[in-house]
Amino acid sequence: MPDSSSNTPAHLVRWLRAVGESTRLRLVVLCAEKDLSVSDLATAVGQSEPRVSRHLKILSDAGLILRLRQGQWVHYRVTDAEPAAGFVRVLLAHLSKSDPELSRDRSRLLAVASTAAPDQALASESKLGRALRSFLENTGSGSKPKAALVVGVDHLELLEATARVAGTCTAIAHSRRAAQAARAYAEREDFNCHVALAANGESLSERDIVNAGEQFDAIVLDRFRLAGSALATMLGTAKRALVPGGKLWLFERYESLEGSRDRVVEHPIARVRRLLIEAGLRCERLSPIEADGEHVLAAVAALGVQSPSQTSVA
């Protein structure tokens, strides 16, 4: 029920004053479409973060947008409380979606989102994340792992899926921002996982394993974009942290796996199969996954060597 006590001429004047400035009107339009940070909004409207923050405070004080804290991060969205929400709906209905300035704002926002590195933004649920999680859940052994290690937190769906079934879960992030995002996500979704920062900021190191303090029966390697011998080195390190009977999952982007060997182009599937075998791991399944415009190769392996022909490719 709308609150009639706030549906007064005084409130209407306050709302009109709040949106009666070009930048603040543009911010309301953007916040009506999705939850956005100050950084996102500053990029979209082409202004400094302090200036945008002042505009957001005016809109927030007027009750037109909400300030939402998600762990270490703050996002903004338009209010869902009546009658202010009704005022915003009427306001937006009178704006042309093809307005050149509003279209430029959206384009700048989309450009930043498409070029940002995975650890430069809060990860959120996506079609690709759900597909990767499904692969992980459908290729498990059926028994719950006692200790799980997630290396890299590009897709927090994988972290959550692992943490919810494991006795204990440790995650290694490769930037402070990624670690903060993972902790915030775990808090918001209410699951337990210890998130640590990688020792060298790049791959999985022996020091990371020592700091974790245990061996693991489930290890998830979530997209590293490693070139050359770096991926082989990481697989070798992960293998040494895997207990007999344990399993390892690898999720890597196709373009990171495309390369040459002895001047002959090696297909990503063939490369992953070879690297797993050379690391002393028995590859049980390989599956190309495509979603959200991305191509990822998912693999699951266990200790033990096999011939390439024994691998299942889905």
C-alpha positions as CSV (number, residue, x, y, z in Angstrom):
1,M,0.0,0.0,0.0
2,P,1.3,3.4,-0.8
3,D,2.0,5.7,2.1
4,S,-0.4,8.6,1.6
5,S,1.4,10.7,4.2
6,S,4.4,10.9,1.8
7,N,2.2,11.5,-1.3
8,T,2.0,15.3,-0.7
9,P,2.9,18.4,-2.8
10,A,5.9,18.9,-0.6
11,H,7.3,15.5,-1.5
12,L,6.5,16.0,-5.2
13,V,8.4,19.3,-5.2
14,R,11.3,17.5,-3.5
15,W,11.4,14.7,-6.1
16,L,11.1,17.3,-9.0
17,R,14.0,19.3,-7.6
18,A,16.1,16.1,-7.2
19,V,15.6,15.0,-10.8
20,G,15.4,18.6,-12.2
21,E,19.1,18.4,-13.2
22,S,20.4,16.7,-16.3
23,T,23.0,14.4,-14.7
24,R,20.7,13.3,-11.9
25,L,18.0,12.4,-14.4
26,R,20.5,10.3,-16.4
27,L,21.6,8.6,-13.1
28,V,18.0,7.7,-12.3
29,V,17.6,6.2,-15.8
30,L,20.7,4.0,-15.4
31,C,19.8,2.9,-11.8
32,A,16.4,1.9,-13.1
33,E,18.0,-0.7,-15.4
34,K,20.3,-2.5,-13.0
35,D,22.3,-2.1,-9.7
36,L,25.4,0.0,-10.4
37,S,28.4,1.3,-8.4
38,V,29.6,4.8,-8.3
39,S,32.4,3.8,-10.6
40,D,30.0,2.3,-13.1
41,L,27.8,5.5,-13.1
42,A,30.8,7.9,-13.3
43,T,32.0,6.0,-16.4
44,A,28.5,6.1,-18.0
45,V,27.9,9.8,-17.5
46,G,31.5,10.8,-18.1
47,Q,32.0,12.6,-14.8
48,S,34.2,12.2,-11.7
49,E,33.2,9.8,-8.9
50,P,33.1,12.6,-6.2
51,R,30.7,14.6,-8.4
52,V,28.5,11.6,-9.1
53,S,28.5,10.7,-5.4
54,R,27.1,14.1,-4.6
55,H,24.4,13.7,-7.2
56,L,23.6,10.2,-5.8
57,K,23.3,11.6,-2.2
58,I,20.7,14.2,-3.4
59,L,18.7,11.4,-5.1
60,S,19.0,9.1,-2.1
61,D,18.0,11.9,0.4
62,A,14.9,12.5,-1.8
63,G,14.0,8.8,-1.5
64,L,14.3,8.1,-5.3
65,I,17.2,5.7,-5.2
66,L,18.5,3.1,-2.7
67,R,22.0,2.7,-1.4
68,L,22.8,-1.1,-1.1
69,R,25.8,-2.4,0.6
70,Q,27.0,-5.8,-0.6
71,G,29.9,-6.8,1.5
72,Q,32.8,-4.4,0.6
73,W,30.8,-2.8,-2.2
74,V,28.0,-0.3,-2.5
75,H,25.5,-0.3,-5.4
76,Y,22.6,1.9,-6.2
77,R,19.1,1.2,-7.7
78,V,15.9,3.1,-7.9
79,T,13.5,2.7,-5.0
80,D,10.8,0.1,-4.9
81,A,8.9,2.0,-2.2
82,E,5.6,3.7,-3.1
83,P,4.7,6.5,-3.9
84,A,8.3,7.4,-4.9
85,A,8.6,4.3,-7.1
86,G,5.4,5.4,-8.9
87,F,6.9,8.8,-9.5
88,V,10.0,7.3,-11.1
89,R,7.9,5.0,-13.3
90,V,5.9,8.0,-14.6
91,L,9.1,10.0,-15.1
92,L,10.7,7.2,-17.1
93,A,7.6,6.7,-19.2
94,H,8.0,10.2,-20.5
95,L,11.6,9.8,-21.6
96,S,12.5,8.6,-25.1
97,K,14.6,5.4,-25.1
98,S,16.3,6.6,-28.3
99,D,17.5,9.9,-26.8
100,P,21.1,10.4,-28.0
101,E,22.5,11.3,-24.6
102,L,20.9,8.4,-22.8
103,S,22.0,6.0,-25.5
104,R,25.6,7.2,-25.1
105,D,25.4,6.6,-21.4
106,R,24.3,3.0,-22.0
107,S,26.9,2.5,-24.6
108,R,29.7,3.6,-22.4
109,L,28.5,1.4,-19.6
110,L,28.3,-1.6,-21.9
111,A,31.8,-0.9,-23.3
112,V,33.3,-1.0,-19.8
113,A,31.5,-4.2,-18.9
114,S,32.6,-5.9,-22.0
115,T,36.3,-5.1,-21.6
116,A,36.7,-5.4,-17.8
117,A,38.9,-8.2,-16.5
118,P,37.0,-10.8,-14.5
119,D,38.6,-9.8,-11.3
120,Q,37.7,-6.1,-11.8
121,A,34.0,-6.5,-11.0
122,L,31.8,-8.3,-8.7
123,A,31.0,-11.6,-10.2
124,S,27.3,-12.3,-10.4
125,E,25.2,-15.2,-11.6
126,S,25.2,-15.7,-15.3
127,K,24.2,-18.2,-17.9
128,L,27.9,-19.2,-18.3
129,G,28.3,-19.5,-14.5
130,R,25.3,-21.8,-14.3
131,A,26.6,-24.0,-17.1
132,L,30.0,-24.3,-15.4
133,R,28.3,-25.1,-12.1
134,S,26.2,-27.8,-13.8
135,F,29.3,-29.4,-15.3
136,L,30.9,-29.5,-11.8
137,E,27.9,-31.0,-10.1
138,N,27.3,-33.6,-12.8
139,T,30.8,-34.9,-12.9
140,G,31.3,-35.4,-9.2
141,S,32.0,-38.8,-7.7
142,G,28.8,-38.9,-5.7
143,S,30.5,-38.6,-2.3
144,K,31.0,-35.3,-0.6
145,P,34.6,-34.1,-0.5
146,K,36.1,-33.6,2.9
147,A,38.3,-30.7,1.9
148,A,38.0,-28.7,-1.3
149,L,40.3,-26.0,-2.9
150,V,39.0,-23.5,-5.4
151,V,41.8,-21.7,-7.2
152,G,40.6,-18.5,-8.8
153,V,37.2,-17.0,-8.3
154,D,36.1,-15.9,-11.8
155,H,32.8,-17.6,-11.4
156,L,31.4,-17.4,-7.9
157,E,28.8,-20.1,-8.8
158,L,31.6,-22.6,-8.8
159,L,32.8,-21.4,-5.4
160,E,29.3,-21.7,-4.0
161,A,28.7,-25.2,-5.5
162,T,32.0,-26.5,-4.1
163,A,31.6,-24.9,-0.6
164,R,28.1,-26.2,-0.1
165,V,29.1,-29.9,-0.5
166,A,32.6,-29.9,1.0
167,G,33.5,-30.4,4.7
168,T,35.9,-27.5,4.5
169,C,36.5,-25.1,1.6
170,T,39.5,-22.9,0.8
171,A,39.6,-20.4,-2.1
172,I,42.6,-18.6,-3.5
173,A,42.0,-15.3,-5.2
174,H,44.5,-13.6,-7.4
175,S,43.7,-10.0,-6.6
176,R,42.4,-8.2,-3.5
177,R,39.3,-7.1,-5.3
178,A,38.5,-10.6,-6.4
179,A,39.0,-11.8,-2.8
180,Q,36.7,-9.1,-1.5
181,A,34.1,-10.0,-4.0
182,A,34.3,-13.7,-3.1
183,R,33.9,-12.9,0.6
184,A,31.0,-10.6,0.0
185,Y,29.3,-13.2,-2.2
186,A,29.8,-15.9,0.5
187,E,28.3,-13.7,3.1
188,R,25.4,-12.7,1.0
189,E,24.6,-16.3,-0.1
190,D,25.3,-17.7,3.4
191,F,27.9,-20.3,2.8
192,N,31.3,-20.9,4.4
193,C,34.6,-20.6,2.6
194,H,38.0,-19.3,3.7
195,V,39.2,-16.9,1.0
196,A,43.0,-16.2,0.8
197,L,45.1,-14.1,-1.5
198,A,47.5,-15.9,-3.8
199,A,51.2,-15.8,-2.8
200,N,52.4,-14.7,-6.3
201,G,49.3,-13.2,-7.7
202,E,49.4,-15.3,-10.8
203,S,49.1,-19.1,-10.6
204,L,48.9,-21.7,-7.9
205,S,52.2,-22.0,-6.0
206,E,53.7,-24.4,-3.5
207,R,53.4,-21.7,-0.9
208,D,49.7,-21.5,-1.4
209,I,49.4,-25.2,-0.7
210,V,51.5,-24.9,2.4
211,N,49.5,-21.9,3.6
212,A,46.3,-23.9,3.1
213,G,47.7,-26.5,5.5
214,E,46.1,-29.7,4.1
215,Q,45.6,-32.0,1.1
216,F,42.4,-31.9,-0.9
217,D,40.1,-34.4,-2.4
218,A,38.5,-31.8,-4.7
219,I,40.3,-29.0,-6.5
220,V,38.7,-26.5,-8.9
221,L,40.8,-24.4,-11.2
222,D,38.7,-21.5,-12.4
223,R,40.1,-19.8,-15.6
224,F,43.6,-18.5,-15.4
225,R,44.3,-17.5,-19.0
226,L,47.8,-19.0,-18.5
227,A,50.1,-19.2,-21.5
228,G,53.0,-21.6,-22.4
229,S,54.3,-23.8,-19.6
230,A,52.5,-21.9,-16.8
231,L,49.4,-24.1,-17.1
232,A,51.4,-27.2,-17.0
233,T,53.2,-26.0,-13.9
234,M,49.9,-25.2,-12.2
235,L,48.5,-28.6,-13.0
236,G,51.6,-30.2,-11.5
237,T,51.3,-28.2,-8.3
238,A,47.6,-29.0,-8.0
239,K,48.2,-32.7,-8.6
240,R,50.6,-32.8,-5.6
241,A,47.9,-31.3,-3.4
242,L,45.3,-33.9,-4.5
243,V,44.8,-37.0,-2.3
244,P,44.3,-40.5,-3.8
245,G,40.8,-40.8,-5.1
246,G,40.3,-37.1,-5.3
247,K,39.3,-35.1,-8.4
248,L,40.4,-32.0,-10.2
249,W,38.3,-29.7,-12.4
250,L,39.8,-27.3,-14.9
251,F,37.8,-24.4,-16.5
252,E,39.8,-22.4,-19.1
253,R,38.9,-20.1,-21.9
254,Y,39.4,-21.4,-25.4
255,E,41.5,-18.5,-26.6
256,S,44.0,-19.0,-23.7
257,L,44.4,-22.6,-24.8
258,E,45.0,-21.9,-28.5
259,G,48.7,-22.0,-29.3
260,S,51.4,-23.8,-31.2
261,R,53.6,-26.8,-30.4
262,D,56.5,-27.5,-32.7
263,R,55.0,-25.0,-35.2
264,V,51.8,-27.1,-35.4
265,V,48.6,-25.5,-34.2
266,E,47.2,-27.6,-31.3
267,H,43.5,-27.7,-30.8
268,P,42.5,-26.6,-27.2
269,I,40.9,-30.0,-26.5
270,A,44.0,-31.8,-27.5
271,R,46.2,-29.5,-25.5
272,V,44.2,-29.9,-22.3
273,R,44.1,-33.7,-22.7
274,R,47.9,-33.7,-23.3
275,L,48.7,-31.4,-20.3
276,L,46.6,-33.5,-18.0
277,I,48.2,-36.7,-19.1
278,E,51.7,-35.2,-18.8
279,A,50.9,-34.0,-15.3
280,G,50.0,-37.6,-14.3
281,L,46.2,-37.0,-14.3
282,R,43.6,-39.3,-15.8
283,C,41.2,-37.1,-17.8
284,E,37.7,-38.4,-17.4
285,R,35.7,-35.9,-19.4
286,L,36.2,-32.8,-21.6
287,S,33.3,-30.6,-22.5
288,P,33.3,-27.4,-24.6
289,I,30.8,-24.9,-23.0
290,E,29.5,-21.8,-24.8
291,A,27.4,-19.1,-23.1
292,D,27.2,-15.3,-22.8
293,G,29.4,-15.0,-25.8
294,E,32.3,-16.9,-24.2
295,H,33.9,-20.3,-25.0
296,V,35.2,-22.3,-22.1
297,L,36.7,-25.8,-22.0
298,A,35.7,-27.8,-18.9
299,A,37.6,-30.9,-17.8
300,V,37.6,-33.3,-14.9
301,A,40.5,-35.6,-14.0
302,A,41.7,-37.9,-11.3
303,L,45.1,-39.3,-10.3
304,G,46.5,-41.8,-12.8
305,V,47.6,-41.9,-16.4
306,Q,45.6,-43.0,-19.4
307,S,45.8,-42.9,-23.1
308,P,44.2,-40.0,-24.9
309,S,41.6,-42.2,-26.5
310,Q,40.1,-43.1,-23.1
311,T,38.8,-39.5,-22.5
312,S,35.1,-38.8,-22.8
313,V,34.4,-35.7,-24.9
314,A,30.9,-34.3,-24.4
